Every structure is written in C-alpha cells, then in structure tokens.
Amino acid sequence: MKYLSLLTALLISTTVWSQEFIADASSSTLKWNAKKVTGEHYGQVKLKEGKLVVRDNQIAGGNFVINMETITCEDLQSPEWNKKLIDHLKSDDFFSVGNYKVALLSNIRSDKFVGDKAKVTADLTIKGITNPITFEVTRKGNVYTSKITVDRTLYNVRYGSGKFFQGLGDNMIYDDFTLDVTLVVK
C-alpha cells in the first residue's frame, strides 16, 4: 500500500498538463506589409481556423489555416487601383489563390516562455511549398502577438524580385514581407 501511494504521488507530480486552445478567428488579425523601392502596400488576410497546444509553459503544437481569398489592401483608396492590386496578388504572379486558397502554419513549437516571450519554430506552407520559419511570440493572457518575416521567393513568389530579374529599377519589390499577427485564443 505504501508503494502504491508513493507511485501514485510520483505519477501525479511528473504528469505534464497540456491545454488546447481554439483560435478566435473573428478577433484575431493578420496584417501584411510588403515594400518596394518606391513605397509599400499593406492590408489584412483572415484566419480561417486554428488551434494551439500549450504544455509545460511552452507551445507544444498547433496548426493555423489562413484564408488567402480574404486578402485586402488598406493603403490604396482608389477602388480601381485597389482591385487591380488585389487581383494581382491573387494571380499566379504572386499567391495563385485560384489554386491555393489557403496558407498553413503548422507543426508549431516553442522554447519555454521566459516572462511573456518565447522563440517559435513552425512550418509555413504557401502555394503548396513548405519551409521552416522562426519568430518570437509574446503572450499576454489569451492573446499571442508576433511579427513574422517571410521571404516570398522561398514559396515561388518571384514577381519583381531582384534575385530573379535584372534591370527592374524602381519596379523592384523586396523579397521579404511581414505579418503582424494578433492571435486570440479561447
């Protein structure tokens, strides 16, 4: 009996508790920003669904689906130019949204949180191409924020890239774009 009580206490003390959180897609935001030689464009894209697993004060798993059909532009006020940019971003020159309606962030894991910050690694899939990505996340209650820098050329998004085309001059678009993420979980 004494050994059974000791074994039970040992099992309870070494059990790692985990929590699974579901993303609140309507409260979460993903703001993109892309720069070119002559300026920048920015807007949003919506989270379709996702979940996050937290175990032992670190992210132990998670997957998020980003609805590429919802991409918007917030800097062009002319409806005509705004539509032209969105149509171009959805075209095969950029994200091929007709063939790839979603992007994925999967296999999410992190180091232990130190204070409210942790280094995260994950797999990002755009246009059916998956690459590892690393970024820092800040956790405050049920809100996780991060700024993720993505090299678009790793996902065969080469339009206007100085790596692949010469003589672009003022038409060159920088290869990196950023996503400012505010993830609300419940």
SEFI-213649 format. One record per residue (C-alpha): residue in three letters; x, y, z. Coordinates in steps of 0.2 Angstrom, whole numbers, plus 5000, padded with zeros to 4 digits. Example, Ala and Ser with C-alpha at 12.3 -4.5 7.8 and 13.67 -1.06 7.14 Angstrom:
site type: ALA X: 5062 Y: 4978 Z: 5039
site type: SER X: 5068 Y: 4995 Z: 5036
# end
This chain:
site type: MET X: 5000 Y: 5000 Z: 5000
site type: LYS X: 5014 Y: 5012 Z: 5004
site type: TYR X: 5022 Y: 5009 Z: 4987
site type: LEU X: 5006 Y: 5011 Z: 4978
site type: SER X: 5004 Y: 5028 Z: 4987
site type: LEU X: 5022 Y: 5033 Z: 4983
site type: LEU X: 5019 Y: 5028 Z: 4964
site type: THR X: 5003 Y: 5037 Z: 4963
site type: ALA X: 5011 Y: 5053 Z: 4970
site type: LEU X: 5026 Y: 5051 Z: 4958
site type: LEU X: 5014 Y: 5049 Z: 4943
site type: ILE X: 5004 Y: 5065 Z: 4948
site type: SER X: 5020 Y: 5075 Z: 4951
site type: THR X: 5028 Y: 5071 Z: 4934
site type: THR X: 5012 Y: 5072 Z: 4924
site type: VAL X: 5013 Y: 5086 Z: 4912
site type: TRP X: 4997 Y: 5096 Z: 4909
site type: SER X: 4993 Y: 5102 Z: 4892
site type: GLN X: 4979 Y: 5114 Z: 4886
site type: GLU X: 4972 Y: 5115 Z: 4869
site type: PHE X: 4966 Y: 5132 Z: 4864
site type: ILE X: 4955 Y: 5136 Z: 4849
site type: ALA X: 4958 Y: 5152 Z: 4839
site type: ASP X: 4945 Y: 5165 Z: 4839
site type: ALA X: 4946 Y: 5169 Z: 4820
site type: SER X: 4934 Y: 5184 Z: 4821
site type: SER X: 4945 Y: 5193 Z: 4834
site type: SER X: 4962 Y: 5188 Z: 4828
site type: THR X: 4971 Y: 5199 Z: 4815
site type: LEU X: 4985 Y: 5196 Z: 4802
site type: LYS X: 4991 Y: 5212 Z: 4794
site type: TRP X: 5003 Y: 5211 Z: 4780
site type: ASN X: 5016 Y: 5223 Z: 4774
site type: ALA X: 5026 Y: 5222 Z: 4758
site type: LYS X: 5039 Y: 5235 Z: 4752
site type: LYS X: 5046 Y: 5240 Z: 4735
site type: VAL X: 5059 Y: 5253 Z: 4730
site type: THR X: 5046 Y: 5267 Z: 4728
site type: GLY X: 5035 Y: 5263 Z: 4743
site type: GLU X: 5024 Y: 5250 Z: 4751
site type: HIS X: 5007 Y: 5241 Z: 4752
site type: TYR X: 4998 Y: 5234 Z: 4767
site type: GLY X: 4982 Y: 5226 Z: 4771
site type: GLN X: 4975 Y: 5211 Z: 4780
site type: VAL X: 4971 Y: 5192 Z: 4777
site type: LYS X: 4959 Y: 5182 Z: 4788
site type: LEU X: 4962 Y: 5167 Z: 4799
site type: LYS X: 4950 Y: 5153 Z: 4794
site type: GLU X: 4954 Y: 5142 Z: 4809
site type: GLY X: 4967 Y: 5136 Z: 4821
site type: LYS X: 4972 Y: 5128 Z: 4837
site type: LEU X: 4987 Y: 5130 Z: 4849
site type: VAL X: 4993 Y: 5117 Z: 4862
site type: VAL X: 5002 Y: 5124 Z: 4877
site type: ARG X: 5011 Y: 5111 Z: 4888
site type: ASP X: 5024 Y: 5115 Z: 4902
site type: ASN X: 5025 Y: 5133 Z: 4899
site type: GLN X: 5029 Y: 5131 Z: 4880
site type: ILE X: 5019 Y: 5129 Z: 4864
site type: ALA X: 5019 Y: 5111 Z: 4860
site type: GLY X: 5009 Y: 5110 Z: 4845
site type: GLY X: 4996 Y: 5119 Z: 4834
site type: ASN X: 4990 Y: 5122 Z: 4816
site type: PHE X: 4983 Y: 5138 Z: 4808
site type: VAL X: 4973 Y: 5140 Z: 4791
site type: ILE X: 4975 Y: 5157 Z: 4783
site type: ASN X: 4961 Y: 5161 Z: 4770
site type: MET X: 4971 Y: 5168 Z: 4756
site type: GLU X: 4954 Y: 5173 Z: 4747
site type: THR X: 4952 Y: 5186 Z: 4760
site type: ILE X: 4967 Y: 5197 Z: 4756
site type: THR X: 4964 Y: 5215 Z: 4757
site type: CYS X: 4973 Y: 5231 Z: 4753
site type: GLU X: 4971 Y: 5246 Z: 4765
site type: ASP X: 4983 Y: 5259 Z: 4758
site type: LEU X: 4975 Y: 5261 Z: 4740
site type: GLN X: 4960 Y: 5272 Z: 4742
site type: SER X: 4955 Y: 5272 Z: 4723
site type: PRO X: 4943 Y: 5257 Z: 4721
site type: GLU X: 4950 Y: 5254 Z: 4704
site type: TRP X: 4969 Y: 5253 Z: 4709
site type: ASN X: 4964 Y: 5243 Z: 4725
site type: LYS X: 4955 Y: 5230 Z: 4715
site type: LYS X: 4970 Y: 5229 Z: 4702
site type: LEU X: 4982 Y: 5226 Z: 4716
site type: ILE X: 4971 Y: 5213 Z: 4725
site type: ASP X: 4968 Y: 5204 Z: 4708
site type: HIS X: 4987 Y: 5204 Z: 4705
site type: LEU X: 4991 Y: 5197 Z: 4722
site type: LYS X: 4979 Y: 5183 Z: 4720
site type: SER X: 4986 Y: 5179 Z: 4702
site type: ASP X: 4999 Y: 5167 Z: 4698
site type: ASP X: 5012 Y: 5181 Z: 4699
site type: PHE X: 5010 Y: 5181 Z: 4717
site type: PHE X: 4999 Y: 5169 Z: 4728
site type: SER X: 4990 Y: 5159 Z: 4715
site type: VAL X: 4974 Y: 5160 Z: 4725
site type: GLY X: 4964 Y: 5151 Z: 4712
site type: ASN X: 4974 Y: 5135 Z: 4715
site type: TYR X: 4980 Y: 5138 Z: 4733
site type: LYS X: 4965 Y: 5145 Z: 4743
site type: VAL X: 4974 Y: 5143 Z: 4760
site type: ALA X: 4991 Y: 5145 Z: 4768
site type: LEU X: 4996 Y: 5135 Z: 4783
site type: LEU X: 5006 Y: 5137 Z: 4798
site type: SER X: 5009 Y: 5120 Z: 4806
site type: ASN X: 5020 Y: 5110 Z: 4817
site type: ILE X: 5021 Y: 5125 Z: 4829
site type: ARG X: 5033 Y: 5123 Z: 4844
site type: SER X: 5042 Y: 5135 Z: 4855
site type: ASP X: 5055 Y: 5136 Z: 4868
site type: LYS X: 5049 Y: 5139 Z: 4886
site type: PHE X: 5042 Y: 5156 Z: 4889
site type: VAL X: 5054 Y: 5167 Z: 4898
site type: GLY X: 5042 Y: 5181 Z: 4905
site type: ASP X: 5030 Y: 5183 Z: 4891
site type: LYS X: 5041 Y: 5179 Z: 4876
site type: ALA X: 5046 Y: 5163 Z: 4868
site type: LYS X: 5056 Y: 5158 Z: 4852
site type: VAL X: 5044 Y: 5149 Z: 4840
site type: THR X: 5048 Y: 5137 Z: 4825
site type: ALA X: 5035 Y: 5131 Z: 4813
site type: ASP X: 5032 Y: 5126 Z: 4795
site type: LEU X: 5024 Y: 5138 Z: 4784
site type: THR X: 5015 Y: 5132 Z: 4768
site type: ILE X: 5012 Y: 5145 Z: 4754
site type: LYS X: 5007 Y: 5139 Z: 4736
site type: GLY X: 5009 Y: 5121 Z: 4742
site type: ILE X: 5028 Y: 5124 Z: 4746
site type: THR X: 5033 Y: 5121 Z: 4764
site type: ASN X: 5048 Y: 5129 Z: 4773
site type: PRO X: 5053 Y: 5131 Z: 4791
site type: ILE X: 5051 Y: 5148 Z: 4799
site type: THR X: 5057 Y: 5155 Z: 4816
site type: PHE X: 5050 Y: 5170 Z: 4825
site type: GLU X: 5047 Y: 5177 Z: 4843
site type: VAL X: 5030 Y: 5177 Z: 4851
site type: THR X: 5023 Y: 5187 Z: 4866
site type: ARG X: 5009 Y: 5180 Z: 4877
site type: LYS X: 4998 Y: 5191 Z: 4887
site type: GLY X: 4983 Y: 5181 Z: 4894
site type: ASN X: 4974 Y: 5173 Z: 4879
site type: VAL X: 4982 Y: 5184 Z: 4866
site type: TYR X: 4998 Y: 5179 Z: 4857
site type: THR X: 5007 Y: 5193 Z: 4846
site type: SER X: 5021 Y: 5191 Z: 4834
site type: LYS X: 5029 Y: 5199 Z: 4819
site type: ILE X: 5034 Y: 5186 Z: 4806
site type: THR X: 5046 Y: 5190 Z: 4792
site type: VAL X: 5043 Y: 5179 Z: 4776
site type: ASP X: 5055 Y: 5178 Z: 4761
site type: ARG X: 5042 Y: 5176 Z: 4747
site type: THR X: 5054 Y: 5169 Z: 4735
site type: LEU X: 5055 Y: 5153 Z: 4745
site type: TYR X: 5037 Y: 5150 Z: 4740
site type: ASN X: 5039 Y: 5153 Z: 4722
site type: VAL X: 5033 Y: 5171 Z: 4723
site type: ARG X: 5046 Y: 5179 Z: 4712
site type: TYR X: 5037 Y: 5193 Z: 4703
site type: GLY X: 5048 Y: 5209 Z: 4704
site type: SER X: 5061 Y: 5201 Z: 4714
site type: GLY X: 5079 Y: 5207 Z: 4711
site type: LYS X: 5085 Y: 5189 Z: 4715
site type: PHE X: 5077 Y: 5183 Z: 4699
site type: PHE X: 5075 Y: 5198 Z: 4687
site type: GLN X: 5088 Y: 5211 Z: 4682
site type: GLY X: 5085 Y: 5229 Z: 4677
site type: LEU X: 5069 Y: 5231 Z: 4687
site type: GLY X: 5075 Y: 5249 Z: 4694
site type: ASP X: 5060 Y: 5257 Z: 4703
site type: ASN X: 5049 Y: 5242 Z: 4699
site type: MET X: 5059 Y: 5230 Z: 4711
site type: ILE X: 5049 Y: 5223 Z: 4725
site type: TYR X: 5058 Y: 5217 Z: 4741
site type: ASP X: 5058 Y: 5199 Z: 4744
site type: ASP X: 5053 Y: 5200 Z: 4762
site type: PHE X: 5036 Y: 5204 Z: 4768
site type: THR X: 5030 Y: 5204 Z: 4786
site type: LEU X: 5014 Y: 5198 Z: 4795
site type: ASP X: 5009 Y: 5207 Z: 4811
site type: VAL X: 4999 Y: 5193 Z: 4820
site type: THR X: 4987 Y: 5195 Z: 4834
site type: LEU X: 4981 Y: 5178 Z: 4839
site type: VAL X: 4966 Y: 5177 Z: 4851
site type: VAL X: 4963 Y: 5160 Z: 4858
site type: LYS X: 4948 Y: 5153 Z: 4869
# end
